[in-house]
Amino acid sequence: MKYFTTIFLAITIESICFAQNPFITHMYTADPSARVFNDTLYVYPSHDPDNADWFDMVDWHVFSTTDMVNWTDHGVALDIKDIKWAQKYAWAPDCIQANGKYYFYFPTDQFHIGVAVSDKATGPFIDPLGKPLISMDTKGVVCNRDFIDPGVFIDDDGQAYLYMGQLVVNAIKLNKDMISYDGNVHLLEGTDDFFEAAWMHKYNGKYYLSYVGTSGEIKYSMSDNPLGPFEYKGVILEKMNSGTNHHSIVEYRGQWYMFYHNSDLYYSKHPELDEKFGWGHEGSPHPFRRSICFDKLYYNPNGTIQKVIPTK
Ligand code: FUB
């Protein structure tokens, strides 16, 4: 009995300590790319406008924490109006540290991927190229839907990779300058029902390509090589109530986390149905006013990933 009471208390304390979701509540956010720079955890999400009825996002904010409880909103780090070649759709970004700078990769217009640079993790980020880094019509790219969702990864040997695309994972090897690439586009094999949101991370020498499948779950495949071929391993997170999902996986101070989004913030503010579209209750998700969440992620001894249990 004492044993079960101890387990129950441990689970209860864990749930209370991590009853943090959604963790940004003053604005709608989605597509969280979490990164650790200099012992601070930063999150680079999309920003869904308060009155959004479509993915009509115009800017990107940066958030940070050092305790996974208190979050700082550093404000707008980049605005679509400051990218002269882009028209619209400030969708899912990512950011990485290299060469003593921070490189912010972002999609626009549903078919371009750009890069902007800053001396600080929180921006402001400046577009150094004056043009996209790569686009849907670039030689070698395969994309018959949107060309979106850049996810960046730097391997232990210093080689940087950028993954992107919808329905097909396109990957490029970035040059040392992080704002150009070697000219080749690689198409990754070994996903199951890949839709979007490719995210690469490494654990115990293995490469983990996680992504959103066409049915909305977050799935993953593993390989011994960052360009594959990969082997499908399973589902990490079941479909959320937000229509889309988009995640990242990161280690911070010895604990692994998965970041993702749902529509719980909208539900908490609007228990009634949205008159125009009928969104606003559990069975009818609001796809354009999303909220970012995180939960702990655990590996099995053989390196496979345990399913993440979303906390409220
Ligand atoms: O936020 C706009 C789009 O929705 C993202 O690019 C996708 O990953 C999905 O979350």
Boltz pocket constraint, residues with backbone or C-beta under 6 A from the ligand:
constraints:
  - pocket:
      binder: B
      contacts: [[A, 30], [A, 31], [A, 46], [A, 55], [A, 91], [A, 92], [A, 148], [A, 149], [A, 196], [A, 197], [A, 244], [A, 245], [A, 246]]
      max_distance: 6.0
